[in-house]
Amino acid sequence: MDAASLQAGLKSYQFHCAFCHGKGDDGMAANLVTPNLVHAPTDTSLLNIIRSGISGTDMPPALGMSEEEMLQVAGYVKSLGRSAATSIAGDASSGKALYMGKGGCAGCHMVGGAGGRMGPDLTLIGAMRSPSNLRTSIVDPSAAMVGGWTMVHVTLKSGAKVNGIRLNEDNFYISLRDGKGAMQTIAKSDTTKIDRDLNKSSMPSYEKVFSPAEMTDLIAYLFSLRGAI
């Protein structure tokens, strides 16, 4: 899809889709910033969802969009989860060693089913983010936050404090995954205070942890994580 069609798709997306999906990964609806859309594994199925919606869900059919506009929106949505597989500087194998060792990244992030669950799964991160975005995520995580990973700090009436990643929340309960990876559901009636870090990432900056050369190698490794797409 050419640049003009992508720009047209973006405009239609902003008008018809952004209310629920936000920028793609920060809305109240499904995350679209992924190479593998759960309900739309093919271009045809994505177009059909835009055209007809998803029965039994809050996803409505397209209203007021021409066939060309739907094609442009589909192309734009696909572009959200794909970064070009280009050659970049750095040694990916050295970057992997840094990821597993000095960075301790596997303690919070999962790759191929192995690792922690306190941060986003990175199995396909190279297909989802550009090298510059990856660098920003490492140097200034709060400037490149991913939707769905809000850190919450809950104070119970007993005085105990529970910290974790918010999984779900309604008027009566809040569910989170704590630092040990365990899921907890807490009744709000049992709390005195709930703080939400809506604009602050729980991940610290690693700008001073890695040398410039190490940073380049780490980014090369992360960009190589493209899975089977």
MARBA-3410 file (N, C-alpha, C, O; in Angstrom, 1 decimal):
229
0.8,-1.2,0.0,0.0,0.0,0.0,0.9,1.2,0.0,1.8,1.3,0.8 ~ 0.6,2.2,-0.9,1.4,3.4,-1.0,1.1,4.4,0.2,0.2,4.2,0.9 ~ 2.0,5.4,0.3,1.9,6.3,1.4,0.6,7.1,1.4,0.0,7.3,2.5 ~ 0.1,7.5,0.2,-1.2,8.2,0.1,-2.3,7.4,0.7,-3.2,7.9,1.4 ~ -2.4,6.1,0.3,-3.4,5.2,0.8,-3.3,5.0,2.3,-4.4,4.9,3.0
-2.1,4.9,2.8,-1.9,4.7,4.2,-2.4,5.9,5.0,-3.0,5.8,6.0 ~ -2.1,7.1,4.4,-2.5,8.4,5.1,-4.1,8.5,5.1,-4.7,8.9,6.0 ~ -4.7,8.1,3.9,-6.1,8.1,3.9,-6.7,7.1,4.9,-7.8,7.3,5.5 ~ -6.1,5.9,5.0,-6.5,4.9,5.9,-6.4,5.4,7.4,-7.3,5.1,8.2 ~ -5.4,6.1,7.7,-5.2,6.7,9.0,-6.3,7.7,9.3,-6.9,7.7,10.4
-6.7,8.6,8.3,-7.8,9.5,8.6,-9.1,8.8,8.8,-9.8,9.2,9.7 ~ -9.4,7.8,8.0,-10.6,7.1,8.2,-10.6,6.3,9.6,-11.6,6.3,10.2 ~ -9.5,5.8,9.9,-9.3,5.1,11.2,-9.6,6.0,12.3,-10.3,5.7,13.3 ~ -9.0,7.2,12.3,-9.2,8.2,13.4,-10.6,8.6,13.5,-11.1,8.8,14.6 ~ -11.4,8.7,12.4,-12.8,9.1,12.5,-13.7,7.9,12.9,-14.6,8.2,13.7
-13.4,6.7,12.4,-14.4,5.6,12.6,-13.9,4.7,13.8,-14.8,4.0,14.4 ~ -12.6,4.5,14.0,-12.1,3.4,14.9,-11.5,3.9,16.2,-11.5,3.2,17.1 ~ -10.9,5.1,16.2,-10.0,5.5,17.3,-10.8,5.7,18.6,-10.2,5.6,19.6 ~ -12.1,5.9,18.5,-12.8,6.1,19.8,-12.7,4.9,20.7,-12.5,5.0,21.9 ~ -12.7,3.7,20.1,-12.5,2.4,20.8,-11.1,1.9,20.9,-10.7,1.4,21.9
-10.4,2.0,19.7,-9.1,1.4,19.6,-7.9,2.3,20.0,-6.8,1.9,20.0 ~ -8.2,3.6,20.2,-7.2,4.6,20.4,-6.2,4.6,19.3,-6.5,4.6,18.1 ~ -4.9,4.7,19.7,-3.8,4.7,18.7,-3.5,3.3,18.2,-2.6,3.1,17.4 ~ -4.2,2.3,18.7,-4.0,0.9,18.3,-3.7,0.0,19.4,-4.1,-1.2,19.4 ~ -3.0,0.5,20.4,-2.6,-0.3,21.6,-3.0,0.3,22.9,-2.5,-0.1,24.0
-3.7,1.4,22.9,-4.0,2.1,24.2,-5.5,2.4,24.3,-5.9,3.3,25.1 ~ -6.4,1.8,23.5,-7.8,2.0,23.6,-8.5,0.9,24.5,-7.8,0.1,25.1 ~ -9.8,1.0,24.6,-10.6,0.1,25.4,-10.9,-1.2,24.6,-11.4,-2.2,25.2 ~ -10.7,-1.1,23.3,-10.9,-2.3,22.5,-9.6,-3.1,22.2,-8.6,-2.8,22.8 ~ -9.7,-4.1,21.3,-8.6,-5.0,21.1,-7.3,-4.2,20.7,-7.4,-3.2,20.0
-6.2,-4.7,21.1,-4.9,-4.2,20.7,-4.6,-4.5,19.2,-4.7,-5.7,18.8 ~ -4.3,-3.5,18.4,-4.1,-3.7,17.0,-2.6,-3.7,16.6,-2.3,-3.9,15.5 ~ -1.8,-3.3,17.6,-0.4,-3.2,17.3,0.3,-4.6,17.5,1.1,-4.8,18.4 ~ 0.0,-5.5,16.6,0.6,-6.8,16.7,0.5,-7.4,15.3,-0.5,-7.2,14.5 ~ 1.5,-8.2,14.9,1.5,-8.8,13.6,0.4,-9.9,13.4,0.0,-10.2,12.3
0.0,-10.4,14.5,-1.0,-11.5,14.5,-2.3,-11.1,15.2,-2.4,-11.3,16.4 ~ -3.2,-10.6,14.4,-4.5,-10.2,15.0,-5.3,-11.4,15.3,-5.5,-12.2,14.4 ~ -5.8,-11.5,16.5,-6.5,-12.7,16.9,-7.7,-13.1,16.1,-7.9,-14.2,15.7 ~ -8.5,-12.1,15.8,-9.7,-12.3,15.0,-9.5,-12.1,13.5,-10.4,-12.4,12.7 ~ -8.4,-11.7,13.1,-8.1,-11.4,11.7,-6.7,-11.9,11.2,-5.9,-11.0,11.0
-6.5,-13.2,11.1,-5.2,-13.7,10.8,-4.8,-13.4,9.3,-3.7,-13.5,9.0 ~ -5.8,-13.1,8.5,-5.5,-12.8,7.1,-6.1,-11.5,6.7,-6.9,-10.9,7.4 ~ -5.6,-11.0,5.5,-6.1,-9.7,5.0,-7.6,-9.7,4.8,-8.3,-8.8,5.0 ~ -8.0,-10.9,4.2,-9.5,-11.0,3.9,-10.3,-11.0,5.2,-11.4,-10.4,5.2 ~ -9.9,-11.7,6.2,-10.7,-11.8,7.4,-10.7,-10.4,8.1,-11.7,-10.0,8.7
-9.6,-9.6,8.0,-9.6,-8.3,8.6,-10.6,-7.4,7.9,-11.4,-6.6,8.5 ~ -10.6,-7.5,6.5,-11.5,-6.6,5.8,-13.0,-7.0,6.1,-13.9,-6.2,6.2 ~ -13.2,-8.3,6.2,-14.6,-8.8,6.6,-15.0,-8.3,7.9,-16.2,-7.9,8.1 ~ -14.1,-8.2,8.9,-14.5,-7.7,10.2,-14.8,-6.2,10.2,-15.8,-5.8,10.8 ~ -14.0,-5.5,9.4,-14.3,-4.0,9.2,-15.6,-3.9,8.6,-16.4,-3.0,8.9
-15.9,-4.7,7.6,-17.2,-4.6,6.8,-18.4,-5.0,7.6,-19.4,-4.3,7.6 ~ -18.3,-6.1,8.4,-19.4,-6.7,9.0,-19.4,-6.7,10.5,-20.4,-7.1,11.2 ~ -18.3,-6.3,11.2,-18.2,-6.4,12.6,-18.0,-7.8,13.1,-17.7,-8.7,12.3 ~ -18.1,-8.0,14.4,-17.9,-9.4,15.0,-19.2,-9.7,15.8,-19.4,-9.0,16.8 ~ -19.9,-10.6,15.4,-21.2,-11.0,16.0,-21.0,-11.3,17.5,-20.0,-12.1,17.8
-21.8,-10.8,18.3,-21.8,-11.2,19.8,-20.8,-10.3,20.5,-20.6,-10.6,21.7 ~ -20.1,-9.3,19.9,-19.2,-8.5,20.6,-19.6,-7.0,20.4,-20.6,-6.7,19.7 ~ -18.8,-6.1,20.9,-19.1,-4.7,20.7,-18.5,-4.1,19.4,-18.6,-2.9,19.2 ~ -17.8,-5.0,18.6,-17.3,-4.6,17.4,-18.4,-4.4,16.3,-18.9,-5.4,15.9 ~ -18.7,-3.2,15.9,-19.8,-3.0,15.0,-19.4,-3.1,13.5,-18.2,-3.0,13.3
-20.3,-3.2,12.6,-19.9,-3.2,11.2,-19.6,-1.7,10.8,-20.0,-0.8,11.4 ~ -18.9,-1.6,9.7,-18.5,-0.2,9.2,-19.8,0.5,8.7,-20.6,-0.1,8.0 ~ -19.9,1.7,9.1,-21.1,2.5,8.7,-20.5,3.8,8.1,-19.7,4.5,8.6 ~ -21.0,4.0,6.9,-20.6,5.3,6.2,-19.2,5.2,5.5,-18.7,6.2,5.1 ~ -18.6,4.0,5.4,-17.3,3.8,4.7,-17.5,3.1,3.4,-18.3,2.2,3.3
-16.9,3.7,2.4,-16.9,3.0,1.1,-16.0,1.8,1.1,-15.2,1.7,2.0 ~ -16.1,1.0,0.0,-15.2,-0.2,-0.1,-13.8,0.2,-0.1,-12.9,-0.4,0.5 ~ -13.5,1.3,-0.8,-12.1,1.8,-0.9,-11.6,2.2,0.5,-10.5,2.0,0.8 ~ -12.4,2.9,1.2,-12.1,3.4,2.5,-11.8,2.2,3.5,-10.9,2.3,4.3 ~ -12.6,1.2,3.4,-12.4,0.0,4.2,-11.1,-0.7,3.9,-10.4,-1.1,4.8
-10.8,-0.7,2.6,-9.5,-1.3,2.2,-8.3,-0.5,2.7,-7.3,-1.0,3.1 ~ -8.5,0.8,2.7,-7.4,1.7,3.2,-7.3,1.6,4.7,-6.2,1.5,5.2 ~ -8.4,1.4,5.4,-8.3,1.2,6.9,-7.7,-0.1,7.2,-6.8,-0.2,8.1 ~ -8.0,-1.2,6.4,-7.4,-2.5,6.6,-5.9,-2.4,6.4,-5.1,-3.0,7.2 ~ -5.5,-1.7,5.4,-4.1,-1.6,5.1,-3.4,-0.8,6.2,-2.2,-1.2,6.6
-4.0,0.2,6.8,-3.4,1.0,7.9,-3.3,0.2,9.1,-2.3,0.2,9.8 ~ -4.4,-0.6,9.4,-4.3,-1.5,10.6,-3.2,-2.5,10.5,-2.5,-2.7,11.5 ~ -3.0,-3.1,9.3,-1.9,-4.0,9.2,-0.6,-3.4,9.4,0.4,-4.0,9.9 ~ -0.5,-2.1,8.9,0.8,-1.4,9.1,1.2,-1.2,10.5,2.4,-1.0,10.9 ~ 0.2,-1.1,11.4,0.5,-0.9,12.8,1.3,-2.0,13.5,2.1,-1.7,14.4
1.2,-3.2,13.0,1.9,-4.3,13.6,3.0,-4.8,12.8,3.5,-5.9,13.0 ~ 3.5,-4.0,11.8,4.6,-4.5,11.0,5.7,-3.4,10.8,5.4,-2.3,10.3 ~ 6.9,-3.7,11.2,8.0,-2.9,10.9,8.8,-3.6,9.8,8.9,-4.8,9.8 ~ 9.5,-2.8,9.0,10.2,-3.5,7.9,11.4,-4.2,8.4,12.1,-3.8,9.3 ~ 11.6,-5.4,7.8,12.8,-6.3,8.2,14.0,-5.8,7.5,14.4,-6.4,6.5
14.6,-4.8,8.0,15.8,-4.2,7.4,17.0,-4.6,8.2,17.0,-5.1,9.4 ~ 18.2,-4.4,7.6,19.5,-4.7,8.3,19.9,-3.5,9.1,19.9,-2.4,8.6 ~ 20.2,-3.8,10.4,20.6,-2.7,11.3,22.0,-3.0,11.9,22.4,-4.2,11.9 ~ 22.6,-2.0,12.5,23.9,-2.2,13.1,23.7,-3.0,14.4,22.6,-3.1,15.0 ~ 24.8,-3.6,14.8,24.8,-4.4,16.1,24.9,-5.9,15.9,24.6,-6.4,14.8
25.3,-6.5,17.0,25.4,-8.0,17.0,24.3,-8.6,17.8,24.3,-8.4,19.1 ~ 23.4,-9.2,17.2,22.2,-9.8,17.8,22.5,-10.8,18.9,21.9,-10.9,19.9 ~ 23.5,-11.6,18.6,23.9,-12.7,19.6,24.5,-12.1,20.8,24.2,-12.6,21.9 ~ 25.3,-11.0,20.7,25.8,-10.3,21.9,24.6,-9.6,22.6,24.6,-9.6,23.8 ~ 23.7,-9.1,21.8,22.5,-8.5,22.4,21.7,-9.4,23.2,21.1,-9.1,24.3
21.6,-10.7,22.7,20.8,-11.7,23.5,21.5,-12.0,24.8,20.8,-12.1,25.8 ~ 22.8,-12.1,24.8,23.5,-12.3,26.1,23.3,-11.2,27.1,23.2,-11.4,28.3 ~ 23.3,-9.9,26.6,23.0,-8.8,27.4,21.6,-8.8,28.0,21.3,-8.6,29.1 ~ 20.6,-9.2,27.1,19.2,-9.3,27.5,19.1,-10.3,28.6,18.4,-10.1,29.6 ~ 19.7,-11.5,28.5,19.6,-12.6,29.5,20.4,-12.3,30.7,20.1,-12.7,31.8
21.5,-11.6,30.6,22.5,-11.4,31.7,22.4,-10.0,32.3,21.6,-9.8,33.2 ~ 23.2,-9.1,31.8,23.4,-7.8,32.4,22.1,-7.0,32.5,21.8,-6.4,33.5 ~ 21.2,-7.1,31.5,20.0,-6.4,31.6,18.9,-7.0,32.5,18.0,-6.3,33.0 ~ 19.0,-8.3,32.6,18.0,-9.0,33.4,16.6,-8.9,32.9,15.6,-8.9,33.6 ~ 16.5,-8.7,31.5,15.2,-8.4,30.9,14.2,-9.6,31.0,13.0,-9.4,31.0
14.8,-10.8,31.0,13.9,-12.0,31.0,13.2,-12.1,32.3,12.2,-12.9,32.4 ~ 13.6,-11.4,33.3,12.9,-11.4,34.6,11.5,-10.8,34.5,10.6,-11.2,35.3 ~ 11.3,-9.9,33.5,10.0,-9.3,33.4,9.3,-9.6,32.0,8.1,-9.6,31.9 ~ 10.1,-9.9,31.0,9.6,-10.1,29.7,9.7,-11.5,29.2,10.6,-12.2,29.6 ~ 8.8,-11.9,28.4,8.7,-13.3,27.8,9.1,-13.2,26.4,8.7,-12.4,25.6
9.9,-14.2,26.0,10.3,-14.5,24.6,10.0,-15.9,24.3,10.7,-16.8,24.9 ~ 9.2,-16.2,23.3,8.9,-17.6,23.0,8.4,-18.5,24.1,8.7,-19.7,24.2 ~ 7.7,-17.9,25.0,7.1,-18.6,26.1,7.9,-18.7,27.4,7.5,-19.3,28.4 ~ 9.2,-18.2,27.3,10.1,-18.3,28.5,10.3,-16.9,29.0,10.6,-15.9,28.2 ~ 10.3,-16.7,30.3,10.6,-15.4,30.9,9.5,-15.0,31.9,8.6,-15.7,32.2
9.6,-13.7,32.3,8.6,-13.2,33.2,7.4,-12.6,32.6,7.2,-12.6,31.3 ~ 6.4,-12.2,33.4,5.1,-11.7,32.9,4.7,-10.3,33.4,3.6,-9.9,33.4 ~ 5.7,-9.6,33.9,5.5,-8.3,34.4,5.6,-7.2,33.4,5.3,-6.0,33.6 ~ 6.0,-7.6,32.2,6.1,-6.6,31.0,5.6,-7.3,29.8,5.3,-8.5,29.8 ~ 5.5,-6.5,28.7,4.9,-7.1,27.5,5.7,-8.2,26.9,7.0,-8.3,27.1
5.1,-9.2,26.3,5.7,-10.3,25.6,6.5,-9.7,24.4,6.0,-8.9,23.6 ~ 7.8,-10.1,24.3,8.6,-9.5,23.2,8.9,-10.5,22.1,9.8,-10.2,21.3 ~ 8.1,-11.6,22.0,8.4,-12.6,21.0,8.3,-12.0,19.6,9.1,-12.4,18.7 ~ 7.5,-11.0,19.3,7.3,-10.5,18.0,7.7,-9.0,18.0,7.3,-8.3,17.1 ~ 8.4,-8.5,19.0,8.7,-7.1,19.1,9.4,-6.5,17.9,9.1,-5.3,17.6
10.3,-7.2,17.3,11.0,-6.7,16.1,10.1,-6.4,14.9,10.4,-5.6,14.1 ~ 9.0,-7.1,14.9,8.0,-6.9,13.8,7.0,-5.8,14.1,6.3,-5.4,13.3 ~ 7.0,-5.4,15.4,6.0,-4.4,15.9,6.6,-3.0,16.0,5.9,-2.0,16.0 ~ 7.9,-3.0,16.3,8.6,-1.7,16.6,9.8,-1.5,15.8,10.5,-2.4,15.4 ~ 10.0,-0.2,15.5,11.2,0.2,14.7,12.4,0.2,15.7,12.3,0.3,16.9
13.7,0.2,15.1,14.8,0.3,16.0,14.8,1.6,16.9,15.2,1.5,18.0 ~ 14.4,2.7,16.3,14.4,3.9,17.1,13.3,3.8,18.2,13.6,4.4,19.3 ~ 12.2,3.2,18.0,11.2,3.0,19.0,11.7,2.1,20.1,11.5,2.4,21.3 ~ 12.4,1.1,19.7,13.0,0.2,20.7,14.0,0.9,21.6,14.1,0.7,22.8 ~ 14.8,1.8,21.0,15.8,2.5,21.7,15.1,3.4,22.8,15.5,3.5,23.9
14.0,4.1,22.3,13.3,5.0,23.2,12.7,4.1,24.4,12.7,4.6,25.5 ~ 12.2,3.0,24.1,11.6,2.1,25.1,12.6,1.7,26.2,12.2,1.5,27.3 ~ 13.9,1.6,25.8,14.9,1.2,26.7,15.4,2.4,27.5,15.7,2.3,28.7 ~ 15.6,3.5,26.8,16.2,4.7,27.4,15.2,5.5,28.2,15.5,6.0,29.3 ~ 13.9,5.6,27.7,12.9,6.4,28.3,11.6,5.7,28.2,10.7,6.1,27.4
11.4,4.6,29.0,10.2,3.7,28.9,8.9,4.5,29.0,7.9,4.1,28.3 ~ 8.8,5.5,29.8,7.5,6.2,29.9,7.1,7.0,28.7,5.9,7.3,28.5 ~ 8.1,7.2,27.8,7.8,7.9,26.5,7.3,7.0,25.5,6.8,7.4,24.4 ~ 7.4,5.7,25.7,6.9,4.7,24.7,6.1,3.6,25.4,6.3,2.4,25.2 ~ 5.2,4.0,26.2,4.4,3.1,27.0,3.5,2.3,26.1,2.9,2.8,25.1
3.3,1.0,26.5,2.4,0.1,25.8,1.1,0.0,26.5,1.1,-0.2,27.8 ~ -0.1,0.1,25.9,-1.3,0.1,26.5,-1.6,-1.3,27.2,-1.1,-2.3,26.7 ~ -2.3,-1.3,28.3,-2.6,-2.5,29.0,-1.5,-2.9,30.1,-1.6,-4.0,30.7 ~ -0.6,-2.0,30.4,0.5,-2.3,31.3,0.6,-1.3,32.4,1.7,-0.9,32.8 ~ -0.5,-0.8,32.9,-0.6,0.2,34.0,-0.2,-0.5,35.3,-0.8,-1.5,35.8
0.8,0.2,36.0,1.2,-0.3,37.3,0.2,0.3,38.4,-0.1,1.5,38.3 ~ -0.3,-0.5,39.3,-1.2,0.0,40.4,-0.6,-0.3,41.7,0.1,-1.3,41.9 ~ -0.9,0.6,42.7,-0.4,0.4,44.1,-1.6,0.5,45.0,-2.3,1.5,45.1 ~ -1.9,-0.7,45.6,-3.2,-0.8,46.3,-2.8,-0.8,47.8,-2.0,-1.6,48.3 ~ -3.5,0.0,48.6,-3.3,0.0,50.1,-4.6,-0.6,50.7,-5.7,-0.1,50.5
-4.4,-1.7,51.4,-5.5,-2.4,52.0,-5.9,-1.8,53.4,-5.1,-1.1,54.0 ~ -7.1,-2.0,53.8,-7.5,-1.5,55.1,-6.6,-2.1,56.3,-6.5,-1.5,57.3 ~ -6.0,-3.2,56.0,-5.1,-3.8,57.0,-3.8,-3.1,57.1,-3.0,-3.3,58.1 ~ -3.5,-2.2,56.1,-2.3,-1.5,56.1,-1.3,-2.1,55.1,-0.3,-1.5,54.7 ~ -1.6,-3.3,54.7,-0.7,-4.0,53.7,-0.8,-3.3,52.3,-1.8,-2.7,52.0
0.3,-3.4,51.6,0.3,-2.8,50.2,0.5,-3.9,49.2,1.4,-4.8,49.4 ~ -0.2,-3.8,48.1,0.0,-4.7,47.0,0.3,-3.9,45.7,-0.5,-3.0,45.4 ~ 1.4,-4.2,45.1,1.7,-3.6,43.8,1.7,-4.6,42.7,2.0,-5.7,42.9 ~ 1.3,-4.1,41.5,1.3,-5.0,40.4,0.8,-4.4,39.1,0.5,-3.2,39.1 ~ 0.7,-5.2,38.0,0.2,-4.7,36.8,-1.3,-4.9,36.7,-1.8,-6.0,37.0
-2.1,-3.9,36.4,-3.5,-4.0,36.4,-4.0,-4.9,35.2,-3.6,-4.6,34.1 ~ -4.8,-5.9,35.5,-5.3,-6.8,34.5,-6.7,-6.4,34.2,-7.1,-6.5,33.0 ~ -7.5,-6.1,35.2,-8.9,-5.8,35.0,-9.4,-4.9,36.1,-8.8,-5.0,37.2 ~ -10.4,-4.1,35.9,-11.0,-3.3,37.0,-12.4,-2.9,36.6,-12.7,-2.6,35.5 ~ -13.3,-3.0,37.7,-14.6,-2.5,37.5,-15.0,-1.6,38.8,-14.1,-1.3,39.5
-16.2,-1.4,39.0,-16.6,-0.5,40.1,-16.4,-1.2,41.5,-16.3,-0.6,42.5 ~ -16.2,-2.5,41.5,-16.2,-3.3,42.7,-14.9,-4.0,43.0,-14.5,-4.2,44.2 ~ -14.2,-4.4,41.9,-12.9,-5.2,42.1,-11.8,-4.6,41.2,-12.1,-4.0,40.2 ~ -10.6,-4.9,41.6,-9.5,-4.7,40.7,-8.6,-5.9,40.7,-8.3,-6.5,41.8 ~ -8.2,-6.4,39.5,-7.4,-7.6,39.4,-6.0,-7.1,38.9,-5.9,-6.3,38.0
-5.0,-7.7,39.5,-3.6,-7.4,39.1,-2.7,-8.6,39.2,-3.0,-9.6,39.8 ~ -1.6,-8.5,38.5,-0.5,-9.5,38.6,0.6,-8.9,39.4,1.2,-7.9,39.1 ~ 0.9,-9.5,40.6,1.9,-9.0,41.5,3.4,-9.3,41.0,3.5,-10.0,40.0 ~ 4.3,-8.8,41.7,5.7,-9.0,41.4,6.2,-10.5,41.3,7.2,-10.7,40.6 ~ 5.5,-11.4,41.9,5.8,-12.8,41.8,5.1,-13.5,40.7,5.2,-14.7,40.5
4.3,-12.7,39.9,3.6,-13.3,38.8,2.2,-13.9,39.1,1.6,-14.4,38.3 ~ 1.8,-13.7,40.4,0.6,-14.3,40.8,-0.5,-13.3,40.6,-0.4,-12.1,40.8 ~ -1.7,-13.8,40.2,-2.9,-12.9,40.0,-3.7,-12.7,41.2,-3.9,-13.7,41.9 ~ -4.0,-11.5,41.5,-4.8,-11.2,42.7,-6.0,-10.4,42.3,-5.9,-9.4,41.5 ~ -7.2,-10.7,42.9,-8.4,-9.9,42.7,-8.8,-9.4,44.0,-9.0,-10.1,45.0
-8.9,-8.1,44.1,-9.1,-7.4,45.4,-10.4,-6.6,45.4,-10.6,-5.8,44.4 ~ -11.2,-6.8,46.4,-12.4,-6.0,46.5,-12.1,-4.6,46.9,-11.3,-4.4,47.8 ~ -12.6,-3.6,46.2,-12.3,-2.2,46.5,-12.8,-1.8,47.8,-12.3,-0.9,48.5 ~ -13.8,-2.5,48.4,-14.3,-2.3,49.7,-13.3,-2.6,50.8,-13.4,-2.2,51.9 ~ -12.3,-3.4,50.4,-11.2,-3.8,51.3,-10.0,-2.9,51.2,-9.0,-3.1,51.9
-10.1,-1.8,50.4,-8.9,-0.9,50.2,-9.2,0.5,50.8,-10.4,0.9,51.0 ~ -8.1,1.2,51.0,-8.3,2.6,51.4,-7.7,3.5,50.4,-8.1,4.7,50.3 ~ -6.9,3.0,49.4,-6.3,3.8,48.4,-5.9,3.0,47.2,-5.3,1.9,47.4 ~ -6.1,3.4,46.0,-5.6,2.8,44.8,-4.9,3.9,44.0,-5.6,4.8,43.5 ~ -3.6,3.8,43.8,-2.9,4.7,42.9,-2.5,4.0,41.6,-2.1,2.8,41.6
-2.7,4.7,40.5,-2.5,4.2,39.2,-1.5,5.0,38.5,-1.6,6.2,38.3 ~ -0.4,4.4,38.0,0.7,5.1,37.3,0.3,5.1,35.8,0.9,4.4,35.0 ~ -0.7,6.0,35.4,-1.2,6.0,34.1,-0.2,6.5,33.0,-0.2,6.1,31.9 ~ 0.7,7.4,33.5,1.7,7.9,32.5,3.1,7.6,32.9,4.0,8.3,32.4 ~ 3.3,6.6,33.7,4.7,6.3,34.1,4.9,4.8,34.0,4.1,4.0,34.5
5.9,4.4,33.3,6.2,3.0,33.1,6.8,2.4,34.4,7.6,3.1,35.0 ~ 6.5,1.1,34.7,7.2,0.5,35.8,8.6,0.1,35.5,9.4,-0.3,36.3 ~ 9.0,0.1,34.2,10.3,-0.2,33.7,11.3,1.0,33.9,10.9,2.1,33.5 ~ 12.4,0.8,34.6,13.4,1.8,34.7,14.1,2.1,33.4,14.1,1.3,32.5 ~ 14.8,3.3,33.4,15.6,3.6,32.2,16.9,2.7,32.3,17.5,2.6,33.4
17.3,2.2,31.1,18.6,1.4,31.1,19.7,2.2,30.3,20.7,1.6,29.9 ~ 19.5,3.5,30.2,20.4,4.3,29.5,21.8,4.3,30.0,22.8,4.2,29.3 ~ 21.9,4.2,31.4,23.2,4.2,32.0,23.7,2.8,32.4,24.8,2.6,32.9 ~ 22.8,1.8,32.1,23.2,0.4,32.4,24.1,-0.2,31.2,25.0,-0.9,31.5 ~ 23.7,0.2,30.0,24.4,-0.3,28.8,25.3,0.8,28.2,24.9,2.0,28.1
26.4,0.4,27.7,27.3,1.3,26.9,26.6,1.5,25.6,25.7,0.8,25.2 ~ 27.0,2.6,24.8,26.4,2.8,23.5,26.5,1.5,22.6,25.6,1.2,21.9 ~ 27.7,0.8,22.7,27.9,-0.4,21.8,26.9,-1.5,22.3,26.3,-2.2,21.5 ~ 26.8,-1.6,23.6,25.9,-2.6,24.2,24.4,-2.3,23.8,23.7,-3.2,23.5 ~ 24.1,-1.1,23.9,22.7,-0.7,23.5,22.4,-1.0,22.0,21.3,-1.5,21.7
23.4,-0.8,21.2,23.2,-1.2,19.8,23.0,-2.7,19.6,22.2,-3.1,18.8 ~ 23.8,-3.4,20.3,23.7,-4.9,20.2,22.3,-5.4,20.8,21.7,-6.3,20.2 ~ 21.9,-4.8,21.9,20.6,-5.2,22.5,19.5,-4.9,21.5,18.5,-5.7,21.3 ~ 19.5,-3.7,20.9,18.5,-3.3,19.9,18.5,-4.3,18.7,17.4,-4.7,18.2 ~ 19.7,-4.7,18.3,19.8,-5.6,17.2,19.1,-7.0,17.5,18.4,-7.6,16.7
19.3,-7.4,18.8,18.6,-8.6,19.2,17.1,-8.5,19.3,16.4,-9.3,18.7 ~ 16.6,-7.4,19.9,15.2,-7.2,20.0,14.6,-7.1,18.6,13.5,-7.6,18.4 ~ 15.3,-6.4,17.7,14.7,-6.2,16.3,14.7,-7.5,15.6,14.0,-7.7,14.6 ~ 15.5,-8.5,16.0,15.6,-9.8,15.3,14.4,-10.7,15.8,14.1,-11.7,15.2 ~ 13.7,-10.3,16.8,12.6,-11.1,17.4,11.3,-10.8,16.6,10.6,-9.9,16.9
11.1,-11.5,15.5,10.0,-11.3,14.6,9.1,-12.4,14.5,8.0,-12.3,13.9 ~ 9.4,-13.6,15.2,8.5,-14.7,15.2,8.1,-15.2,13.8,8.9,-14.9,12.8 ~ 7.1,-15.9,13.6,6.6,-16.4,12.4,5.4,-15.6,11.9,4.3,-15.8,12.4 ~ 5.6,-14.6,11.1,4.5,-13.7,10.7,4.4,-13.7,9.1,3.5,-13.0,8.6
END
